[in-house]
């Protein structure tokens, strides 16, 4: 081997093992930026319509940080998925969802007339997130909602 080949090989080895350039670092940081920021998240308890019927109405306001097209699939409360209605104004997105609580009062079996105890759930919702896709992708992303601000209860569902 001649000296020029050894020097050229050493130079290529040094450049190929070099630390990433600023452009590569900036590109990776851009990929890690959040798609949306949460402006507000409120929960309103409602009851009415029929005796014993109640539930929660959720309203979430977001800012589309990247300006990408998106599609919100659902709001997940613990493990229960519910549909969301999306309203967009520029970079701002408002999502609403409504969930009816399971009835906690006893039901009656029509054939026997016997009371059937209602299934009660003592688990309070503690994990909330939105599922969405960006730009027609099939990859579903999560936006975790740390907490909801509970607003004044409503007697009637609007």
DSSP file (Angstrom, degrees, kcal/mol; ACC not computed):
  #  RESIDUE AA STRUCTURE BP1 BP2  ACC     N-H-->O    O-->H-N    N-H-->O    O-->H-N    TCO  KAPPA ALPHA  PHI   PSI    X-CA   Y-CA   Z-CA
    1    1 A X              0   0    0      0, 0.0     2,-0.2     0, 0.0     0, 0.0   0.000 360.0 360.0 360.0 141.8    0.0    0.0    0.0
    2    2 A X     >  -     0   0    0      1,-0.1     4,-1.5     4,-0.0     3,-0.3  -0.509 360.0-110.1 -92.3 167.7    1.2    3.4   -0.7
    3    3 A X  H  > S+     0   0    0      1,-0.2     4,-2.4     2,-0.2     5,-0.2   0.841 114.0  58.7 -64.6 -37.3    1.3    6.3    1.7
    4    4 A X  H  > S+     0   0    0      1,-0.2     4,-2.6     2,-0.2    -1,-0.2   0.894 105.3  49.7 -63.1 -40.0   -1.5    8.3   -0.1
    5    5 A X  H  > S+     0   0    0     -3,-0.3     4,-2.4     2,-0.2    -1,-0.2   0.895 111.1  49.3 -65.8 -40.4   -4.0    5.4    0.2
    6    6 A X  H  X S+     0   0    0     -4,-1.5     4,-2.2     2,-0.2    -2,-0.2   0.921 113.3  46.3 -65.4 -43.8   -3.2    5.1    4.0
    7    7 A X  H  X S+     0   0    0     -4,-2.4     4,-2.6     2,-0.2    -2,-0.2   0.923 113.0  49.5 -65.1 -44.4   -3.7    8.9    4.5
    8    8 A X  H  X S+     0   0    0     -4,-2.6     4,-2.4     1,-0.2    -2,-0.2   0.906 111.7  48.9 -61.7 -42.1   -6.9    8.9    2.4
    9    9 A X  H  X S+     0   0    0     -4,-2.4     4,-2.1     2,-0.2    -1,-0.2   0.899 111.6  49.5 -63.7 -41.6   -8.3    6.0    4.4
   10   10 A X  H  X S+     0   0    0     -4,-2.2     4,-2.2     2,-0.2    -2,-0.2   0.909 111.3  48.9 -64.8 -42.7   -7.4    7.7    7.7
   11   11 A X  H  X S+     0   0    0     -4,-2.6     4,-2.4     2,-0.2     5,-0.2   0.928 112.0  48.2 -63.8 -45.6   -9.0   10.9    6.7
   12   12 A X  H  X S+     0   0    0     -4,-2.4     4,-2.2     1,-0.2    -1,-0.2   0.885 111.0  51.5 -61.6 -39.1  -12.2    9.2    5.5
   13   13 A X  H  X S+     0   0    0     -4,-2.1     4,-1.3     2,-0.2    -1,-0.2   0.911 110.1  48.6 -64.4 -43.1  -12.3    7.2    8.8
   14   14 A X  H  < S+     0   0    0     -4,-2.2     3,-0.2     1,-0.2    -2,-0.2   0.924 114.3  45.2 -63.9 -45.2  -12.0   10.4   10.8
   15   15 A X  H >< S+     0   0    0     -4,-2.4     3,-0.9     1,-0.2    -2,-0.2   0.856 111.3  52.1 -69.2 -34.8  -14.8   12.2    8.9
   16   16 A X  H 3< S+     0   0    0     -4,-2.2    -1,-0.2     1,-0.2    -2,-0.2   0.766 112.4  45.7 -73.9 -23.3  -17.1    9.3    9.0
   17   17 A X  T 3< S+     0   0    0     -4,-1.3    -1,-0.2    -3,-0.2    -2,-0.2   0.281  88.3 124.4 -99.2   9.4  -16.8    8.9   12.8
   18   18 A X  S <  S-     0   0    0     -3,-0.9     3,-0.1    -4,-0.1    -3,-0.1  -0.260  72.5 -91.8 -68.7 156.0  -17.2   12.6   13.4
   19   19 A X        -     0   0    0      1,-0.1    -1,-0.1     0, 0.0    -2,-0.0  -0.279  57.5 -83.7 -62.5 153.9  -19.9   14.0   15.7
   20   20 A X        -     0   0    0      1,-0.1    -1,-0.1    -3,-0.1     2,-0.0  -0.273  49.0-114.4 -62.1 146.7  -23.2   14.8   14.1
   21   21 A X     >  -     0   0    0     -3,-0.1     4,-2.0     1,-0.1     3,-0.3  -0.279  26.1-104.2 -77.1 166.9  -23.4   18.3   12.5
   22   22 A X  H  > S+     0   0    0      1,-0.2     4,-2.9     2,-0.2     5,-0.2   0.859 119.9  58.1 -60.5 -37.1  -25.7   21.0   13.7
   23   23 A X  H  > S+     0   0    0      1,-0.2     4,-2.1     2,-0.2    -1,-0.2   0.899 107.0  47.0 -61.7 -41.3  -28.0   20.5   10.8
   24   24 A X  H  > S+     0   0    0     -3,-0.3     4,-2.2     2,-0.2    -1,-0.2   0.912 112.9  49.1 -67.3 -42.0  -28.6   16.8   11.8
   25   25 A X  H  X S+     0   0    0     -4,-2.0     4,-2.3     2,-0.2    -2,-0.2   0.933 111.6  49.1 -63.0 -45.9  -29.2   17.8   15.4
   26   26 A X  H  X S+     0   0    0     -4,-2.9     4,-2.2     1,-0.2    -1,-0.2   0.889 110.1  51.9 -60.5 -39.8  -31.7   20.5   14.4
   27   27 A X  H  X S+     0   0    0     -4,-2.1     4,-1.7    -5,-0.2    -1,-0.2   0.916 110.2  48.1 -64.5 -42.7  -33.5   18.1   12.2
   28   28 A X  H  X S+     0   0    0     -4,-2.2     4,-1.1     1,-0.2    -2,-0.2   0.890 111.3  50.4 -65.3 -39.3  -33.8   15.5   15.0
   29   29 A X  H  X S+     0   0    0     -4,-2.3     4,-0.7     1,-0.2     3,-0.3   0.882 107.3  54.5 -66.5 -36.8  -35.1   18.2   17.5
   30   30 A X  H >< S+     0   0    0     -4,-2.2     3,-0.8     1,-0.2    -1,-0.2   0.884 106.2  52.1 -63.7 -36.9  -37.7   19.3   14.9
   31   31 A X  H 3< S+     0   0    0     -4,-1.7    -1,-0.2     1,-0.2    -2,-0.2   0.781 107.7  52.9 -69.0 -25.4  -38.9   15.7   14.7
   32   32 A X  H 3< S+     0   0    0     -4,-1.1    -1,-0.2    -3,-0.3    -2,-0.2   0.549  83.3 112.8 -87.8  -7.7  -39.3   15.6   18.5
   33   33 A X  S << S-     0   0    0     -3,-0.8     2,-0.2    -4,-0.7    33,-0.0  -0.317  77.0-103.6 -65.3 148.5  -41.4   18.8   18.8
   34   34 A X        -     0   0    0      1,-0.1    -1,-0.1    31,-0.0     3,-0.1  -0.478  16.6-143.8 -74.5 142.0  -44.9   18.3   19.9
   35   35 A X  S    S+     0   0    0     -2,-0.2    30,-1.6     1,-0.2    31,-1.1   0.866  83.2  21.2 -71.4 -36.8  -47.6   18.5   17.3
   36   36 A X  E     -A   64   0A   0     28,-0.2     2,-0.4    29,-0.2    28,-0.2  -0.955  63.1-151.0-133.7 148.7  -50.1   20.2   19.6
   37   37 A X  E     -A   63   0A   0     26,-1.9    26,-2.3    -2,-0.3     2,-0.5  -0.957  27.6-120.1-116.3 144.2  -50.0   22.2   22.8
   38   38 A X  E     +A   62   0A   0     -2,-0.4    24,-0.2    24,-0.2     3,-0.1  -0.701  29.2 175.7 -86.1 123.3  -52.9   22.1   25.2
   39   39 A X  E     -     0   0A   0     22,-2.8     2,-0.3    -2,-0.5    23,-0.2   0.873  69.4 -17.1 -89.1 -48.8  -54.5   25.5   25.9
   40   40 A X  E     -A   61   0A   0     21,-1.5    21,-2.7     2,-0.0    -1,-0.4  -0.991  49.1-165.5-155.6 155.8  -57.3   24.3   28.1
   41   41 A X  E     +A   60   0A   0     -2,-0.3   108,-3.2    19,-0.2     2,-0.3  -0.907  18.9 179.0-145.3 113.6  -59.2   21.1   29.0
   42   42 A X  E     -Ab  59 149A   0     17,-2.9    17,-2.5    -2,-0.3     2,-0.4  -0.891  14.8-159.5-121.6 149.7  -62.5   21.3   30.9
   43   43 A X  E     -Ab  58 150A   0    106,-2.5   108,-2.6    -2,-0.3     2,-0.5  -0.995   6.8-169.4-126.0 129.5  -64.9   18.7   32.1
   44   44 A X  E     -A   57   0A   0     13,-2.7    13,-2.9    -2,-0.4     2,-0.3  -0.983  15.2-141.7-120.4 125.3  -68.6   19.5   32.9
   45   45 A X  E     -A   56   0A   0    106,-0.5   109,-2.6    -2,-0.5     2,-0.3  -0.663  26.2-174.7 -81.1 138.7  -70.8   17.0   34.7
   46   46 A X  E     +Ac  55 154A   0      9,-2.5     9,-2.4    -2,-0.3     2,-0.3  -0.935  13.0 178.4-132.8 157.4  -74.4   17.0   33.4
   47   47 A X  E     +A   54   0A   0    107,-1.0     2,-0.2    -2,-0.3     7,-0.2  -0.979  33.4  71.7-150.5 156.9  -77.6   15.3   34.3
   48   48 A X        +     0   0    0      5,-2.0     2,-1.4     2,-0.4   108,-0.1  -0.757  39.5  95.0 130.8-176.7  -81.1   15.4   33.0
   49   49 A X  S    S+     0   0    0     -2,-0.2     2,-0.3     3,-0.0     5,-0.1  -0.463 106.1  18.8  88.4 -63.0  -83.3   14.3   30.1
   50   50 A X  S >  S-     0   0    0     -2,-1.4     3,-1.9     3,-0.2    -2,-0.4  -0.954 100.6 -85.1-134.8 154.8  -84.3   11.1   32.0
   51   51 A X  T 3  S+     0   0    0     -2,-0.3     3,-0.1     1,-0.3    -4,-0.0  -0.367 113.1  11.0 -61.8 131.5  -84.2   10.2   35.6
   52   52 A X  T 3  S+     0   0    0      1,-0.3     2,-0.5    -2,-0.1    52,-0.3   0.403  93.7 127.9  83.4  -3.1  -80.9    8.8   36.7
   53   53 A X    <   +     0   0    0     -3,-1.9    -5,-2.0    50,-0.1     2,-0.3  -0.759  27.3 143.1 -92.2 128.6  -79.1    9.7   33.4
   54   54 A X  E     +A   47   0A   0     -2,-0.5    47,-2.4    47,-0.4     2,-0.3  -0.948   9.9 146.7-153.0 170.4  -75.9   11.7   33.8
   55   55 A X  E     -AD  46 100A   0     -9,-2.4    -9,-2.5    -2,-0.3     2,-0.4  -0.941  39.4 -80.4-178.1-161.6  -72.5   12.0   32.3
   56   56 A X  E     -AD  45  99A   0     43,-2.6    43,-2.9    -2,-0.3     2,-0.5  -0.977  20.2-152.3-133.0 143.8  -69.6   14.3   31.5
   57   57 A X  E     -AD  44  98A   0    -13,-2.9   -13,-2.7    -2,-0.4     2,-0.4  -0.973  17.0-159.0-115.2 126.7  -69.0   16.7   28.7
   58   58 A X  E     -AD  43  97A   0     39,-3.4    39,-2.1    -2,-0.5     2,-0.4  -0.890  10.1-175.5-112.0 136.2  -65.3   17.3   27.7
   59   59 A X  E     -AD  42  96A   0    -17,-2.5   -17,-2.9    -2,-0.4     2,-0.4  -0.993   4.7-177.0-131.6 125.7  -64.0   20.4   25.9
   60   60 A X  E     -AD  41  95A   0     35,-2.7    35,-3.1    -2,-0.4     2,-0.5  -0.984   9.2-161.5-126.8 127.5  -60.3   20.6   24.9
   61   61 A X  E     +AD  40  94A   0    -21,-2.7   -22,-2.8    -2,-0.4   -21,-1.5  -0.936  18.2 176.9-110.0 130.7  -58.6   23.5   23.1
   62   62 A X  E     -AD  38  93A   0     31,-3.1    31,-2.4    -2,-0.5     2,-0.5  -0.849  26.9-135.0-127.4 161.1  -55.3   23.0   21.4
   63   63 A X  E     -AD  37  92A   0    -26,-2.3   -26,-1.9    -2,-0.3     2,-1.2  -0.989  21.6-133.0-116.3 127.8  -52.9   24.9   19.3
   64   64 A X  E     -A   36   0A   0     27,-4.0   -28,-0.2    -2,-0.5     3,-0.1  -0.673  26.3-175.4 -79.3  97.7  -51.5   23.2   16.2
   65   65 A X  S    S+     0   0    0    -30,-1.6    -1,-0.2    -2,-1.2   -29,-0.2   0.829  78.0  37.6 -68.5 -34.7  -47.8   23.9   16.6
   66   66 A X  S    S-     0   0    0    -31,-1.1    -1,-0.2    -3,-0.1     3,-0.1   0.625  97.9-129.2 -95.4 -14.8  -46.6   22.4   13.4
   67   67 A X        +     0   0    0    -32,-0.3     2,-0.1     1,-0.2    -2,-0.1   0.655  56.3 149.2  74.9  14.7  -49.5   23.5   11.1
   68   68 A X        -     0   0    0    -33,-0.2    -1,-0.2     1,-0.1     2,-0.2  -0.400  54.9-103.3 -78.2 156.3  -49.8   19.9    9.8
   69   69 A X        +     0   0    0     -3,-0.1    66,-2.8    -2,-0.1     2,-0.3  -0.542  50.8 178.4 -73.5 149.8  -53.1   18.4    8.6
   70   70 A X  E     -F  134   0B   0     64,-0.3     2,-0.3    -2,-0.2    64,-0.2  -0.929  29.0-149.9-149.3 165.8  -54.5   16.1   11.2
   71   71 A X  E     -F  133   0B   0     62,-2.0    62,-2.1    -2,-0.3     2,-0.5  -0.912  16.1-146.1-144.7 115.9  -57.4   13.8   12.1
   72   72 A X  E     -F  132   0B   0     -2,-0.3    60,-0.3    60,-0.2    12,-0.2  -0.724  14.3-175.4 -84.2 127.3  -58.5   13.2   15.7
   73   73 A X  E     -     0   0B   0     58,-3.0    11,-0.4    -2,-0.5     2,-0.3   0.907  54.0 -33.1 -88.1 -49.6  -59.7    9.6   16.2
   74   74 A X  E     -F  131   0B   0     57,-1.2    57,-2.8     9,-0.2     2,-0.5  -0.993  43.9-113.4-166.4 163.2  -61.0    9.6   19.8
   75   75 A X  E     -FG 130  82B   0      7,-2.6     7,-2.3    -2,-0.3     2,-0.5  -0.950  33.7-152.0-103.8 129.1  -60.7   10.7   23.4
   76   76 A X  E     -FG 129  81B   0     53,-3.3    53,-1.8    -2,-0.5     2,-0.6  -0.916  10.8-170.4-108.4 125.8  -59.7    7.8   25.7
   77   77 A X  E >  S-FG 128  80B   0      3,-2.8     3,-2.5    -2,-0.5     2,-0.9  -0.958  73.2 -46.8-116.3 110.4  -60.8    8.0   29.3
   78   78 A X  T 3  S-     0   0    0     49,-3.4    -2,-0.0    -2,-0.6    47,-0.0  -0.553 126.0 -28.8  56.2-100.8  -59.0    5.2   31.2
   79   79 A X  T 3  S+     0   0    0     -2,-0.9     2,-0.5    -3,-0.0    -1,-0.3   0.378 116.0 104.0-120.1   2.7  -59.7    2.5   28.6
   80   80 A X  E <   -G   77   0B   0     -3,-2.5    -3,-2.8     2,-0.0     2,-0.4  -0.763  56.9-152.3 -93.0 124.2  -62.9    3.7   27.1
   81   81 A X  E     -G   76   0B   0     -2,-0.5     2,-0.4    -5,-0.2    -5,-0.2  -0.765  14.9-178.3 -94.5 138.1  -62.8    5.4   23.7
   82   82 A X  E     -G   75   0B   0     -7,-2.3    -7,-2.6    -2,-0.4    17,-0.1  -0.985  29.6-105.5-134.7 148.3  -65.3    8.0   22.7
   83   83 A X        -     0   0    0     -2,-0.4    15,-0.4    -9,-0.2     2,-0.4  -0.312  32.2-147.7 -68.9 152.0  -65.7   10.0   19.5
   84   84 A X        -     0   0    0    -11,-0.4     2,-0.5   -12,-0.2    13,-0.2  -0.923   7.4-138.4-121.7 149.0  -64.7   13.6   19.3
   85   85 A X  E     -E   96   0A   0     11,-2.7    11,-2.0    -2,-0.4     2,-0.4  -0.928  24.6-152.2-104.1 128.2  -66.2   16.5   17.4
   86   86 A X  E     -E   95   0A   0     -2,-0.5     2,-0.4     9,-0.2     9,-0.2  -0.866  16.5-179.1-109.9 132.5  -63.4   18.7   15.9
   87   87 A X  E     -E   94   0A   0      7,-2.4     7,-3.2    -2,-0.4     2,-0.4  -0.997  12.2-162.1-128.4 125.8  -63.7   22.4   15.1
   88   88 A X  E     +E   93   0A   0     -2,-0.4     2,-0.4     5,-0.2     5,-0.2  -0.910  16.3 176.0-115.6 134.2  -60.7   24.2   13.6
   89   89 A X  E >   -E   92   0A   0      3,-3.0     3,-2.1    -2,-0.4     2,-0.3  -0.853  67.4 -61.4-133.3  97.6  -60.0   28.0   13.5
   90   90 A X  T 3  S-     0   0    0     -2,-0.4    -1,-0.0     1,-0.3   -23,-0.0  -0.496 120.6 -13.3  65.7-122.9  -56.6   28.7   11.9
   91   91 A X  T 3  S+     0   0    0     -2,-0.3   -27,-4.0    -3,-0.1     2,-0.4   0.443 121.3  92.4 -89.2  -0.2  -54.0   27.1   14.2
   92   92 A X  E <   -DE  63  89A   0     -3,-2.1    -3,-3.0   -29,-0.2     2,-0.4  -0.774  55.4-167.3-102.0 141.1  -56.5   26.5   17.0
   93   93 A X  E     -DE  62  88A   0    -31,-2.4   -31,-3.1    -2,-0.4     2,-0.5  -0.984   5.0-163.4-127.7 132.5  -58.5   23.3   17.4
   94   94 A X  E     -DE  61  87A   0     -7,-3.2    -7,-2.4    -2,-0.4     2,-0.4  -0.977   9.5-170.8-117.7 126.2  -61.5   22.7   19.7
   95   95 A X  E     -DE  60  86A   0    -35,-3.1   -35,-2.7    -2,-0.5     2,-0.4  -0.927   1.7-172.7-115.6 138.0  -62.5   19.2   20.5
   96   96 A X  E     +DE  59  85A   0    -11,-2.0   -11,-2.7    -2,-0.4     2,-0.3  -0.978   7.1 170.3-129.4 146.5  -65.7   18.1   22.3
   97   97 A X  E     -D   58   0A   0    -39,-2.1   -39,-3.4    -2,-0.4     2,-0.4  -0.987  15.2-154.9-149.3 149.4  -66.8   14.7   23.5
   98   98 A X  E     -D   57   0A   0    -15,-0.4     2,-0.4    -2,-0.3   -41,-0.2  -0.995   7.0-169.7-131.5 136.3  -69.7   13.6   25.7
   99   99 A X  E     -D   56   0A   0    -43,-2.9   -43,-2.6    -2,-0.4     2,-0.5  -0.988  14.0-144.2-127.5 130.9  -69.8   10.4   27.8
  100  100 A X  E     -D   55   0A   0     -2,-0.4   -45,-0.3   -45,-0.2     2,-0.1  -0.827  23.9-127.5 -93.3 129.2  -72.9    9.0   29.6
  101  101 A X        -     0   0    0    -47,-2.4   -47,-0.4    -2,-0.5     2,-0.1  -0.405  31.0 -98.9 -71.0 149.9  -72.1    7.4   32.9
  102  102 A X        -     0   0    0      1,-0.1     2,-0.2    -2,-0.1    19,-0.1  -0.428  46.7-100.5 -65.8 146.1  -73.4    3.8   33.5
  103  103 A X        -     0   0    0      1,-0.1    16,-0.2    -2,-0.1    -1,-0.1  -0.490  30.4-166.8 -71.6 134.7  -76.6    3.8   35.5
  104  104 A X        +     0   0    0    -52,-0.3    14,-0.2    -2,-0.2     2,-0.2   0.389  57.9  94.4-101.8   1.4  -76.1    2.9   39.1
  105  105 A X  S    S-     0   0    0    -53,-0.1    14,-0.1     1,-0.1    -2,-0.0  -0.623  85.8 -92.4 -94.0 155.7  -79.7    2.2   40.0
  106  106 A X        -     0   0    0     -2,-0.2     2,-0.3    12,-0.1    11,-0.2  -0.300  36.8-150.1 -66.8 148.3  -81.2   -1.2   39.9
  107  107 A X  E     -I  116   0C   0      9,-2.4     9,-4.4    -4,-0.1     2,-0.4  -0.734  11.0-126.2-110.5 163.8  -82.9   -2.5   36.8
  108  108 A X  E     -I  115   0C   0     -2,-0.3     2,-0.6     7,-0.3     7,-0.2  -0.933  13.8-127.3-116.3 136.1  -85.8   -5.0   36.6
  109  109 A X     >  -     0   0    0      5,-2.9     4,-3.1    -2,-0.4     5,-0.3  -0.710  18.9-150.4 -77.0 118.9  -85.9   -8.1   34.5
  110  110 A X  T  4 S+     0   0    0     -2,-0.6    -1,-0.2     1,-0.2     0, 0.0   0.860  91.2  52.1 -62.6 -38.1  -89.1   -7.8   32.5
  111  111 A X  T  4 S+     0   0    0      1,-0.2    -1,-0.2    -3,-0.1    -2,-0.0   0.856 126.1  20.9 -71.2 -34.4  -89.7  -11.6   32.3
  112  112 A X  T  4 S-     0   0    0     -3,-0.2    -2,-0.2     2,-0.2    -1,-0.2   0.662  90.7-132.0-107.7 -19.8  -89.4  -12.3   36.0
  113  113 A X     <  +     0   0    0     -4,-3.1     2,-0.2     1,-0.3    -3,-0.1   0.513  60.5 139.6  77.8   4.1  -90.1   -8.9   37.6
  114  114 A X        -     0   0    0     -5,-0.3    -5,-2.9     1,-0.1     2,-0.3  -0.524  59.7-107.7 -83.2 148.1  -87.0   -9.4   39.8
  115  115 A X  E     -I  108   0C   0     -7,-0.2     2,-0.6    -2,-0.2    -7,-0.3  -0.565  27.1-154.0 -74.3 133.7  -84.6   -6.6   40.5
  116  116 A X  E     -I  107   0C   0     -9,-4.4    -9,-2.4    -2,-0.3    -1,-0.0  -0.947  22.3-122.0-108.4 118.1  -81.3   -6.9   38.8
  117  117 A X        -     0   0    0     -2,-0.6     2,-0.2   -11,-0.2   -12,-0.1  -0.309  27.6-118.9 -62.3 140.6  -78.5   -5.2   40.6
  118  118 A X        -     0   0    0    -14,-0.2     2,-0.5     1,-0.1   -12,-0.1  -0.484  22.5-114.7 -77.6 147.9  -76.7   -2.5   38.6
  119  119 A X        -     0   0    0    -16,-0.2     2,-0.4    -2,-0.2    -1,-0.1  -0.726  35.3-158.3 -81.2 125.5  -73.0   -2.9   37.9
  120  120 A X        -     0   0    0     -2,-0.5     2,-0.6   -16,-0.1   -16,-0.1  -0.822   8.6-152.5-108.4 148.0  -71.2   -0.1   39.6
  121  121 A X        +     0   0    0     -2,-0.4   -19,-0.0   -19,-0.1    -2,-0.0  -0.964  13.7 179.0-120.2 116.1  -67.8    1.3   38.8
  122  122 A X        +     0   0    0     -2,-0.6     2,-0.6     2,-0.1    -1,-0.1   0.398  50.5 111.5 -94.2   2.8  -65.8    2.8   41.5
  123  123 A X        -     0   0    0      1,-0.0     2,-0.3     3,-0.0    -2,-0.1  -0.668  58.6-149.7 -81.5 120.1  -62.9    3.5   39.3
  124  124 A X        -     0   0    0     -2,-0.6     2,-0.2     1,-0.1    -2,-0.1  -0.657  28.5-100.5 -86.8 145.7  -62.4    7.3   38.7
  125  125 A X        +     0   0    0     -2,-0.3     3,-0.1     1,-0.2    -1,-0.1  -0.468  54.1 154.8 -65.3 128.5  -61.0    8.4   35.4
  126  126 A X        +     0   0    0     -2,-0.2     2,-0.5     1,-0.2    -1,-0.2   0.480  54.6  62.2-131.7 -12.9  -57.3    9.2   35.9
  127  127 A X        +     0   0    0      2,-0.0   -49,-3.4    17,-0.0     2,-0.4  -0.973  58.3 171.7-124.0 122.1  -55.8    8.7   32.5
  128  128 A X  E     +FH  77 145B   0     17,-0.5    17,-2.1    -2,-0.5     2,-0.3  -0.979   4.9 154.9-128.0 138.6  -56.9   10.8   29.5
  129  129 A X  E     -FH  76 144B   0    -53,-1.8   -53,-3.3    -2,-0.4     2,-0.4  -0.983  32.9-128.9-157.2 157.4  -55.4   11.0   26.0
  130  130 A X  E     -FH  75 143B   0     13,-2.5    13,-2.2    -2,-0.3     2,-0.5  -0.850  18.2-147.3-102.6 140.7  -56.3   12.0   22.5
  131  131 A X  E     +FH  74 142B   0    -57,-2.8   -58,-3.0    -2,-0.4   -57,-1.2  -0.932  32.2 153.0-108.3 132.5  -55.6    9.6   19.6
  132  132 A X  E     -FH  72 141B   0      9,-2.1     9,-3.6    -2,-0.5     2,-0.3  -0.958  33.6-136.7-151.5 165.3  -54.8   11.3   16.3
  133  133 A X  E     -F   71   0B   0    -62,-2.1   -62,-2.0    -2,-0.3     2,-0.4  -0.916  18.1-137.1-124.2 156.0  -53.0   10.9   13.0
  134  134 A X  E >  S-F   70   0B   0      5,-0.4     3,-1.9    -2,-0.3   -64,-0.3  -0.947  72.5 -14.4-116.3 131.8  -50.9   13.5   11.1
  135  135 A X  T 3  S-     0   0    0    -66,-2.8    -1,-0.2    -2,-0.4   -65,-0.1   0.794 123.3 -52.5  54.6  40.4  -51.0   14.1    7.3
  136  136 A X  T 3  S+     0   0    0      1,-0.2    -1,-0.3    -3,-0.1   -66,-0.1   0.552  95.9 148.7  76.9   6.0  -52.9   11.0    6.3
  137  137 A X    <   -     0   0    0     -3,-1.9    -1,-0.2     1,-0.1    -2,-0.0  -0.336  49.0-141.2 -69.4 155.4  -50.5    8.7    8.1
  138  138 A X  S    S+     0   0    0     -5,-0.1     2,-0.6     2,-0.1    -1,-0.1   0.441  72.2 106.5 -94.6  -1.8  -51.8    5.4    9.5
  139  139 A X        -     0   0    0     -5,-0.2     2,-0.5     1,-0.0    -5,-0.4  -0.688  66.6-142.4 -81.3 120.6  -49.6    5.8   12.6
  140  140 A X        -     0   0    0     -2,-0.6     2,-0.2    -7,-0.1    -7,-0.2  -0.728  17.6-162.4 -87.5 126.8  -51.8    6.7   15.6
  141  141 A X  E     -H  132   0B   0     -9,-3.6    -9,-2.1    -2,-0.5     2,-0.4  -0.677   8.8-133.7-104.7 161.3  -50.2    9.2   18.0
  142  142 A X  E     -H  131   0B   0     -2,-0.2     2,-0.5   -11,-0.2   -11,-0.2  -0.932  10.7-167.0-116.3 138.7  -51.2   10.0   21.6
  143  143 A X  E     -H  130   0B   0    -13,-2.2   -13,-2.5    -2,-0.4     2,-0.3  -0.955  22.9-144.1-120.1 109.2  -51.6   13.4   23.2
  144  144 A X  E     -H  129   0B   0     -2,-0.5     2,-0.7   -15,-0.2   -15,-0.3  -0.551   3.3-151.4 -78.0 132.8  -51.7   12.9   26.9
  145  145 A X  E     -H  128   0B   0    -17,-2.1   -17,-0.5    -2,-0.3     3,-0.1  -0.915   4.8-159.4-101.8 110.0  -54.1   15.3   28.8
  146  146 A X        -     0   0    0     -2,-0.7     2,-0.3     1,-0.2    -1,-0.2   0.884  65.4 -21.6 -62.4 -39.8  -52.6   15.6   32.3
  147  147 A X        -     0   0    0    -20,-0.1     2,-0.4     2,-0.0    -1,-0.2  -0.987  56.1-125.6-163.8 160.0  -55.8   16.8   33.9
  148  148 A X        -     0   0    0     -2,-0.3     2,-0.6    -3,-0.1  -106,-0.2  -0.896  23.6-127.4-109.5 141.9  -59.2   18.4   33.3
  149  149 A X  E     -b   42   0A   0   -108,-3.2  -106,-2.5    -2,-0.4     2,-0.6  -0.796  27.4-133.4 -83.9 124.9  -60.5   21.5   35.0
  150  150 A X  E     -b   43   0A   0     -2,-0.6  -106,-0.2  -108,-0.2     2,-0.1  -0.708  26.1-164.9 -84.4 121.7  -63.9   20.7   36.4
  151  151 A X        -     0   0    0   -108,-2.6  -106,-0.5    -2,-0.6    -1,-0.0  -0.408  38.5 -56.1 -98.6 179.0  -66.4   23.4   35.6
  152  152 A X        -     0   0    0     -2,-0.1    -1,-0.2  -108,-0.1     2,-0.0  -0.235  61.8-110.8 -58.4 136.4  -69.8   24.1   37.1
  153  153 A X        -     0   0    0   -109,-0.1     2,-0.4    -3,-0.1  -107,-0.2  -0.321  26.8-140.0 -67.4 150.8  -72.2   21.3   36.8
  154  154 A X  B     -c   46   0A   0   -109,-2.6  -107,-1.0     1,-0.1     3,-0.1  -0.910   7.0-150.0-113.3 141.5  -75.2   21.5   34.4
  155  155 A X  S    S+     0   0    0     -2,-0.4     2,-0.4  -109,-0.2    -1,-0.1   0.834  86.3  35.1 -76.2 -32.1  -78.7   20.3   35.3
  156  156 A X  S    S-     0   0    0   -108,-0.1     2,-0.4  -110,-0.1  -108,-0.2  -0.950  86.9-115.2-125.2 141.2  -79.5   19.6   31.7
  157  157 A X              0   0    0     -2,-0.4  -111,-0.0     1,-0.1    -2,-0.0  -0.612 360.0 360.0 -71.4 128.1  -77.3   18.4   28.9
  158  158 A X              0   0    0     -2,-0.4    -1,-0.1    -4,-0.0  -112,-0.0   0.518 360.0 360.0 -68.7 360.0  -77.2   21.2   26.3
